[in-house]
Amino acid sequence: MKKSILLFACAMLGVSLIHAQEFNVGTNVINGGVGFGGSFGSYATSSQSIGLSVSYERGIWELPGPGVVSLGGYIGTKTYKYDYVGGNDKWNYTIIGVRGAYHFNGLDVDNLDVYGGVMASYNILSYDGNGNFNSRPGATAFIGGRWYFAENIAVFAEAGYGVAYLTTGISLRF
């Protein structure tokens, strides 16, 4: 009987010291989001669409701290429009990028993945109107978090700049 109680106590202690890490080496996540806010350089625009983006990331290596580094890709698009007497101008903005993030696993909060990272991108601009604008490389930083309300499905929010200042959406982990 004493041996059973001792084994049970050890098992309970072990379970209480372990907490689930929501992002590990080998974890794959796809994000689909809608973005809000943003600007098109120093140009005043009459309207802008919501941004649409898809990103993928995979946990690559574990770092002390505790945390995991992920690498992946990003694609997003948004439209800006400037109306004036006699017409309008329209810019379609698409970003294709490679991104890396550090996922901090030191919080003892179930179902939460917090992260921050950087993205190197190529910003593709197509323009309907008068003027000459070129596509160009870019670099941005972001912070974000995911909360898993089901085993492999989460809601996420990211602040930074992809095609918008704030992006929210759904994440699928596999």
C-alpha positions, 0 to 999 in steps of 0.5 A: 500500500505504501509503495502504491501511494509513493508511486502515485505521488511521484506520478502526480508530481511529474505531471504537475511539472510538465506543461504542454508546449504549443510549438515544438521542433517539427511542428507545422502551422498554416495561418490564413488571415485578414489584415487591417490598417496599413499605408502605401508609402507617403501617398494619401489613399481614398480607400483600401481593401482588407489584406489577405494573407497565408503563411506557413512555418515549421519548428526547426530547432530548439533554443535555450530560453526556452523556445523554438525557432521556426522558418517558413513563407508568407504571401499576402495581397492588398489593394489601395485606391485613390479617387479624384475628379475625373478618375481614380488610381489603383495599386495592387500590392503583393508581398512574397516573403521568407520569415523566421520566428522565435516561439517562447515556450516559457509561459505556463499557459495552456493552448497559447503560443507567443512568438516574434520574428522577422521577414525578408520579402519581395514587394510586388506592385502593380499600378493602374493610373499615371505614374511609375512605381517599381517593385522592391525588396523589403524587411519587416518585424512582427509579434503574435500569438495563437490560442488553440481552442481545439487540438490543432485549430487556433485563432491568431493575431499578429502585429507588425507589417506584412500587408497590414498592421494587424492580421487576425485569422485561423491557424491549422497545426499538423 
